[in-house]
């Protein structure tokens, strides 16, 4: 059963500022290679962290909206933990898209 997820990835672009587009395309292909269907990619630009949590003080934020099996999220989390380009990652399940149904019109007397 596939569900909708939001995957927020913070990329380590230190000394790789020119390769951001290629990094995002590679990550998108990694999602699809594992079996996830990417609906949307939102590039949120480079932002400074509110506090230093390690060797970096800024990262490039990218938000992926995807459809995937819940077991696949665990695999993706493990895979990207080993990826040197991915500094942080967060996954959140989204509500399913609801199709708008036409409102019923009351019958006049």
Secondary structure, 3 states (H helix, E strand, C coil): CEEEEEEEEEECCCCCHHHHHHHHHHHHHHHHHHCCEEEEEEEEEEEECCCCCCCCCEEEEEEEEEEEEHHHHHHHHHHHHCCCCEEEEEEEECCCCCCCCCCCCCCCC
